[in-house]
Amino acid sequence: MIHSRLSCGETVRALWDYVDHALPGPMRDAVAAHLATCDNCAGHVAFAQRMLGAIATAPVEDQDVARLAERVRVALRTEAAAG
Amino acid sequence: MTPSPETLAAFEDVMLRYLPDVTRYARSLAGPGADADDLVQETYLDAWRGRGTFDASRDARKWLFAICRHAFIKRYRKAHREVAVGDTPELESYATAVGHAAAVRDGSAARLDGMDLGPAINKAMASIPAAFREVVALVDVGGSDYADAAQALGIPVGTVRSRLFRGRRLLQEQLLDYARDAGFVAPQAQEIR
């Protein structure tokens, strides 16, 4: 049974599963209810989400993209010419 | 039969748009350096060879990611990925929050609010052990869910969660160290009750 009121400890143990939308409905609701009333835990979740956003969009240098584009084009033309 | 130059140009026109995304994904999987560059090239060559299977109504980026993931696992992933993490993903979550709470107290979390995390993330991704990085790459860069990542790596879902959460905690530690270095803030411990 999932208690409707979670402690901060119980909530942050579920932090990553919550952020990943991997919790079952009742637990997800209980975490959401805690976050709605706890600025500290909400702050942990907000930071976690910001970090995941940064991981997903980490910059790739333009010069690296240009270099790799040229390398890939050469490889593709060689492959295409070989039939 | 040799494909026409128009066929190749059309392929390049569509697929090379996603080169920055594929590069980010390859680097996160293989780590920075020559292996990642080779993986990018092999991804595009495999995509070219398999272009007949591509449905133009599908998401080309996801298609390239799937090819990149396959190439990584078949050719680049080292066989020895046994790491002692323990089956404690919830404790990794807890430790992540404890680390952030300490950063709130010492001001480094606030310092990160005004920073571009991108360069620090790249540096941090390059520094964490490969067994953790590859799971972070699959889930957080490639968009796989736990079950997909487990299937791709041939490990249980519980192990994916343990490695993923440990990897994220290590990344967070690196980011907070980055903020502390920038502000010369000393870390402090804090409990969560």
Interface residues (C-beta under 8 A of the other chain):
Chain A: S7 C8 G9 V12 R13 A14 L15 W16 D17 D20 A22 N40 C41 G43 H44 F47 A48 R50 M51 L52 A54 I55 A56 T57 A58 P59 V60 D64 V65 L68 A69 R71 V72 R73 A75 L76 R77 E79 A80 A81 G83
Chain B: M1 T2 P3 T7 L8 F11 E12 L16 L19 P20 T23 R24 R27 S28 D37 V40 Q41 Y44 L45 W48 R49 P89 E90 L91 E92 S93 Y94 T96 A97 V98 H100 A101 V104 A109 L112 L117 G118 P119 I121 N122 M125 V136 V139 D140 V141 D145 Y146 R161 L164 F165 R168 L171 Q172 L175 I192 R193
